């Protein structure tokens, strides 16, 4: 692996890049894209890992602390919706 590729892979995303990534995945979930919920969960995890090194009261961590429950609510709502659809399709056969 070249030094350039290695440094690009180890570069940490900026808070602005993390905001964009999380919001992008939230929009994908809302639009019903395939596998969007998994992508959102992974993106949230990556954001927490990246921002974990910042002080607890920093603005990016505060933002993530505020947006995470919204994302989790979206994921739970989608899970419940799919479970209801699966239950409905099993009963009609």
C-alpha positions as CSV (number, residue, x, y, z in Angstrom):
1,X,0.0,0.0,0.0
2,X,1.4,3.4,-0.9
3,X,2.0,6.0,1.7
4,X,-0.5,8.3,0.0
5,X,-3.3,5.7,0.2
6,X,-2.4,4.9,3.8
7,X,-2.5,8.5,4.9
8,X,-5.9,9.0,3.1
9,X,-7.4,6.0,4.9
10,X,-6.1,7.1,8.3
11,X,-7.2,10.7,7.9
12,X,-10.0,11.6,10.4
13,X,-13.1,13.2,9.1
14,X,-13.9,16.7,10.1
15,X,-17.1,17.5,12.1
16,X,-18.6,19.0,8.9
17,X,-18.0,15.8,7.0
18,X,-19.6,13.8,9.8
19,X,-22.6,16.1,9.8
20,X,-23.0,15.7,6.1
21,X,-22.6,11.9,6.3
22,X,-25.2,11.5,9.0
23,X,-27.8,13.9,7.4
24,X,-27.2,12.2,4.0
25,X,-28.0,8.8,5.5
26,X,-31.1,10.2,7.4
27,X,-32.4,11.4,4.0
28,X,-31.8,8.0,2.5
29,X,-33.8,6.3,5.3
30,X,-36.6,8.8,4.8
31,X,-36.7,8.2,1.0
32,X,-36.8,4.4,1.6
33,X,-33.5,3.5,-0.1
34,X,-32.5,-0.1,0.3
35,X,-30.1,-0.8,3.2
36,X,-30.3,2.8,4.3
37,X,-31.0,1.9,7.9
38,X,-27.8,-0.1,8.1
39,X,-25.8,2.7,6.5
40,X,-27.3,5.2,9.0
41,X,-26.4,3.0,12.0
42,X,-22.8,2.5,10.7
43,X,-22.4,6.2,10.0
44,X,-23.6,7.1,13.5
45,X,-21.1,4.6,15.0
46,X,-18.3,6.1,12.9
47,X,-19.3,9.6,14.0
48,X,-19.3,8.6,17.7
49,X,-15.9,7.0,17.3
50,X,-14.4,10.0,15.5
51,X,-15.9,12.5,17.9
52,X,-15.0,10.5,21.0
53,X,-11.7,12.2,21.2
54,X,-13.2,15.7,21.5
55,X,-14.1,17.3,24.9
56,X,-17.5,16.2,26.2
57,X,-19.1,19.7,25.9
58,X,-17.8,20.5,22.4
59,X,-20.2,21.6,19.8
60,X,-19.8,18.5,17.5
61,X,-20.3,16.1,20.3
62,X,-23.4,18.1,21.5
63,X,-24.8,18.0,18.0
64,X,-24.2,14.2,17.8
65,X,-25.8,13.8,21.2
66,X,-28.9,15.7,20.0
67,X,-29.2,14.0,16.5
68,X,-28.6,10.4,17.7
69,X,-32.0,9.9,19.4
70,X,-33.7,11.2,16.3
71,X,-31.8,8.7,14.1
72,X,-32.6,5.9,16.6
73,X,-36.3,6.9,16.5
74,X,-36.2,6.8,12.7
75,X,-34.6,3.3,12.7
76,X,-37.0,2.0,15.3
77,X,-40.0,3.3,13.4
78,X,-38.8,1.7,10.2
79,X,-38.2,-1.6,12.0
80,X,-41.7,-1.5,13.5
81,X,-43.3,-0.6,10.2
82,X,-41.5,-3.5,8.5
83,X,-42.5,-5.9,11.3
84,X,-46.2,-4.9,10.8
85,X,-46.0,-5.3,7.1
86,X,-44.4,-8.8,7.5
87,X,-47.2,-9.8,10.0
88,X,-49.9,-8.5,7.7
89,X,-48.5,-10.4,4.7
90,X,-48.3,-13.7,6.6
91,X,-51.9,-13.6,7.7
92,X,-53.4,-13.0,4.2
93,X,-52.1,-16.1,2.6
